[in-house]
Amino acid sequence: MSITGAIVLYAVTWFMVFFILLPLRVQSQDESGKVVPGTPRGAPAGYVIRRKAWLTTLWGTLVWAVLCGIILSGAISLRDIDVMGRMPPQPAF
C-alpha cells in the first residue's frame, strides 16, 4: 500500500466512523424542553461536534490500523475480491 493509499483509506475510514457516531446520543430540543423559536422541535439541543470529532479520530485510527494490518499482511488482496474473474491469473513462481 502506498502512502497516498493509506491517507485515502484513513480519510474514508474517518468519515464513515464520523457518520456512524454523529446520530448517537443526540438530544432534541423537544426532549430538553428548550425549543428555540424558528427551529424544528427535533433539532439538536446541544453542540457536541468537537467531542464526536475526537471520538471519531480515536475509533477511526483504530479501525484504520486494523484495516492497514489486514491489507499489508496479505490476508485479503484484490484477487480475493475479484468476483467477476477479470484479473489475470497469478503466475506461479
Secondary structure by P-SEA (a helix, b strand, c coil): ccaaaaaaaaaaaaaaaaaaacccccccccccccccccccccccccccaaaaaaaaaaaaaaaaaaaaaaaaacccccccccccccccccccc
